[in-house]
């Protein structure tokens, strides 16, 4: 083979093989990005969020394809029910058929694939791009458990970038689930959170009323204490100033 032919062949090979990078600034988070437990209820078909964060230093290239695989423990999550994707980011998405996680008993794996026309570049902030739907076990033995029951699934995660040449391996994060019969903010145990719960919490803190049926429902910010900060958060929420933690 002549030298110029060898050079041409090397160029073709180099430009058709994608470059795989592990980059700490590309992240996937399943659950609550604050690290707080994500609340779910026994027997509920829960919607557990999938978040993506892209490199804040790379404002040029965007994610046009995402493969995210997550496995869950059957003690807490009985059935994987697929999911939904956020149409703001994907023109098409797919959730694979759930399958046992090889070599790990009692774990079921499911993959999410998303395809974007314009690309996703979050500039260093988390974007809620999709949800895994999961049927929470109804076993009374798991109520009030905080469970680290999710892990990497059967496929390694991967982002395909807009340049068409680069694929990035993001860092995966899995938040815990909190299995409870309580509803966050439902201090008076009426079944819904409303302004009457603010009144109950204030009167409880002043010593006029007994503790809430589910004290955890009154710990709005999840810091392990029930105090005036929780009241402030609820008031701000009802004024439309913030979302609940």
C-alpha positions as CSV (number, residue, x, y, z in Angstrom):
1,X,0.0,0.0,0.0
2,X,1.4,3.4,-0.9
3,X,2.1,6.0,1.8
4,X,-0.7,8.4,0.8
5,X,-3.2,5.5,0.9
6,X,-2.0,4.6,4.4
7,X,-2.4,8.2,5.5
8,X,-6.0,8.3,4.0
9,X,-7.0,5.1,5.7
10,X,-5.7,6.3,9.1
11,X,-7.7,9.5,8.6
12,X,-10.9,7.7,7.8
13,X,-10.5,5.4,10.8
14,X,-9.7,8.3,13.2
15,X,-12.8,10.3,12.1
16,X,-15.3,7.4,12.3
17,X,-14.4,6.1,15.8
18,X,-16.0,8.1,18.6
19,X,-13.9,9.3,21.5
20,X,-15.1,8.0,24.9
21,X,-14.4,10.3,27.8
22,X,-15.2,10.0,31.5
23,X,-15.9,13.6,32.6
24,X,-16.7,14.5,36.2
25,X,-18.6,17.6,35.0
26,X,-21.3,15.4,33.3
27,X,-23.7,14.0,35.8
28,X,-26.9,11.9,36.0
29,X,-28.9,11.9,39.2
30,X,-31.8,9.6,39.9
31,X,-34.0,10.9,42.8
32,X,-33.6,14.2,44.7
33,X,-30.6,16.2,43.5
34,X,-30.2,17.8,47.0
35,X,-29.3,14.3,48.4
36,X,-32.5,14.3,50.5
37,X,-34.6,11.1,50.4
38,X,-37.2,11.1,47.7
39,X,-40.6,10.4,49.3
40,X,-42.7,7.5,48.0
41,X,-45.7,5.6,49.4
42,X,-46.4,1.9,49.8
43,X,-48.3,0.5,46.8
44,X,-47.8,3.7,44.8
45,X,-46.8,3.9,41.2
46,X,-44.0,6.4,41.9
47,X,-42.4,8.8,39.4
48,X,-38.7,9.0,40.3
49,X,-37.0,11.8,38.4
50,X,-34.0,11.5,36.1
51,X,-31.7,14.6,36.0
52,X,-28.8,15.5,33.8
53,X,-26.1,18.1,34.3
54,X,-23.7,19.0,31.6
55,X,-20.2,20.5,31.8
56,X,-20.4,24.2,32.8
57,X,-17.1,24.9,31.0
58,X,-18.4,23.5,27.7
59,X,-21.0,25.8,26.3
60,X,-20.5,24.8,22.7
61,X,-21.2,21.0,22.6
62,X,-24.6,19.5,23.6
63,X,-26.0,16.1,24.4
64,X,-28.0,14.7,21.6
65,X,-28.3,11.1,22.8
66,X,-28.4,9.7,26.4
67,X,-28.3,6.1,27.6
68,X,-29.1,5.8,31.3
69,X,-29.4,2.4,33.0
70,X,-30.7,2.0,36.6
71,X,-31.4,-1.1,38.7
72,X,-33.7,-1.3,41.7
73,X,-34.1,-3.7,44.6
74,X,-37.3,-5.7,44.5
75,X,-37.7,-5.6,48.3
76,X,-38.7,-1.9,47.8
77,X,-39.6,-1.6,44.1
78,X,-41.8,-4.5,43.0
79,X,-42.2,-3.7,39.3
80,X,-40.5,-1.3,36.9
81,X,-43.2,0.4,34.8
82,X,-41.2,2.2,32.1
83,X,-41.4,6.0,32.3
84,X,-41.9,9.3,30.6
85,X,-39.5,11.8,29.0
86,X,-39.6,15.6,29.0
87,X,-40.5,16.8,25.5
88,X,-38.6,20.0,26.1
89,X,-35.4,18.0,25.7
90,X,-36.2,14.9,23.6
91,X,-38.0,14.3,20.4
92,X,-38.0,10.6,21.0
93,X,-37.3,8.3,24.0
94,X,-37.5,4.6,24.9
95,X,-37.6,2.6,28.1
96,X,-36.3,-1.0,27.7
97,X,-38.1,-4.1,28.9
98,X,-37.0,-4.6,32.6
99,X,-34.6,-7.5,33.2
100,X,-32.8,-9.1,36.1
101,X,-29.4,-7.4,36.8
102,X,-26.8,-10.0,36.0
103,X,-24.9,-11.3,39.0
104,X,-26.9,-9.2,41.5
105,X,-29.9,-11.1,43.1
106,X,-33.2,-9.3,43.6
107,X,-32.3,-6.3,41.4
108,X,-34.2,-5.4,38.2
109,X,-32.6,-3.2,35.6
110,X,-34.2,-0.9,33.0
111,X,-32.6,1.5,30.4
112,X,-33.7,4.9,29.3
113,X,-32.7,6.2,25.8
114,X,-33.3,9.8,24.8
115,X,-32.8,11.4,21.4
116,X,-32.6,15.2,20.9
117,X,-32.7,17.3,17.7
118,X,-31.2,20.5,19.2
119,X,-29.1,19.1,22.0
120,X,-29.1,19.5,25.8
121,X,-26.7,21.8,27.4
122,X,-27.6,22.7,31.0
123,X,-24.6,24.9,31.6
124,X,-23.8,23.2,35.0
125,X,-27.3,23.0,36.4
126,X,-29.5,19.9,36.7
127,X,-32.4,19.5,34.2
128,X,-35.2,17.1,34.9
129,X,-35.2,15.2,31.6
130,X,-37.3,12.1,32.4
131,X,-38.9,9.9,35.0
132,X,-38.6,6.2,35.9
133,X,-42.0,4.8,36.9
134,X,-41.8,2.3,39.7
135,X,-44.4,0.3,41.7
136,X,-43.4,0.6,45.4
137,X,-43.9,-2.5,47.4
138,X,-46.8,-2.5,49.8
139,X,-45.1,-4.5,52.5
140,X,-45.7,-2.9,55.9
141,X,-42.3,-4.0,57.0
142,X,-40.6,-1.3,54.8
143,X,-42.7,1.6,56.0
144,X,-40.5,4.4,57.4
145,X,-37.4,2.9,55.8
146,X,-34.9,5.1,54.0
147,X,-33.5,2.8,51.4
148,X,-30.5,3.1,49.1
149,X,-32.2,0.6,46.7
150,X,-31.0,1.8,43.3
151,X,-27.7,1.3,41.5
152,X,-26.1,1.2,38.1
153,X,-28.0,-1.0,35.7
154,X,-27.0,-3.5,33.1
155,X,-25.6,-1.0,30.7
156,X,-22.9,1.7,31.3
157,X,-24.2,5.2,31.0
158,X,-23.3,7.2,27.8
159,X,-24.0,10.6,26.3
160,X,-23.6,11.2,22.5
161,X,-22.5,14.7,21.8
162,X,-23.6,17.1,19.0
163,X,-20.3,17.0,17.3
164,X,-21.0,13.5,16.2
165,X,-17.6,12.3,17.2
166,X,-17.5,12.3,21.0
167,X,-19.3,10.2,23.5
168,X,-19.1,11.1,27.2
169,X,-19.4,8.7,30.2
170,X,-21.3,10.6,32.9
171,X,-21.0,10.1,36.6
172,X,-24.1,8.4,38.0
173,X,-25.7,9.3,41.3
174,X,-28.5,7.5,43.1
175,X,-30.5,9.2,45.9
176,X,-32.3,7.2,48.6
177,X,-36.0,6.6,48.7
178,X,-38.1,7.2,51.9
179,X,-41.1,4.9,52.1
180,X,-43.8,6.4,54.2
181,X,-47.5,6.7,54.6
182,X,-47.1,10.4,55.4
183,X,-47.6,13.2,52.9
184,X,-45.0,16.0,53.1
185,X,-46.7,19.1,54.6
186,X,-49.9,17.3,55.7
187,X,-49.3,18.2,59.3
188,X,-52.9,17.6,60.4
189,X,-53.2,14.2,58.6
190,X,-56.2,15.3,56.5
191,X,-54.8,13.6,53.4
192,X,-53.8,16.8,51.6
193,X,-51.4,19.7,52.3
194,X,-53.2,23.0,52.6
195,X,-53.1,26.3,54.6
196,X,-54.8,24.5,57.6
197,X,-51.5,22.6,58.0
198,X,-49.7,25.8,58.6
199,X,-52.1,26.8,61.3
200,X,-51.8,23.3,62.9
201,X,-48.0,23.5,62.8
202,X,-47.9,27.0,64.4
203,X,-50.3,26.0,67.2
204,X,-48.3,22.8,67.8
205,X,-45.1,24.7,68.1
206,X,-46.8,27.1,70.6
207,X,-47.9,24.1,72.7
208,X,-51.6,24.3,72.0
209,X,-51.9,21.1,69.9
210,X,-50.5,17.5,70.1
211,X,-47.7,16.4,67.8
212,X,-48.6,15.5,64.2
213,X,-49.7,11.9,63.6
214,X,-46.7,11.7,61.2
215,X,-44.0,14.0,62.6
216,X,-41.9,13.6,59.5
217,X,-44.7,15.3,57.5
218,X,-44.0,18.5,59.5
219,X,-40.2,18.4,58.9
220,X,-40.6,20.2,55.6
221,X,-36.9,20.8,54.9
222,X,-35.9,17.3,56.1
223,X,-33.3,18.5,58.6
224,X,-34.6,16.2,61.4
225,X,-36.2,19.0,63.4
226,X,-39.7,20.6,63.4
227,X,-39.4,24.4,64.0
228,X,-40.2,27.8,62.6
229,X,-38.1,27.3,59.5
230,X,-40.6,24.6,58.4
231,X,-43.5,27.1,58.9
232,X,-41.6,29.7,56.8
233,X,-41.1,27.2,54.0
234,X,-44.8,26.3,54.0
235,X,-45.9,29.9,53.9
236,X,-43.5,30.7,51.0
237,X,-44.8,27.7,49.2
238,X,-48.4,28.7,49.5
239,X,-47.4,32.2,48.3
240,X,-46.0,30.6,45.2
241,X,-42.4,31.8,46.0
242,X,-40.7,28.4,46.2
243,X,-41.2,24.7,45.5
244,X,-41.1,22.3,48.4
245,X,-37.7,20.7,49.0
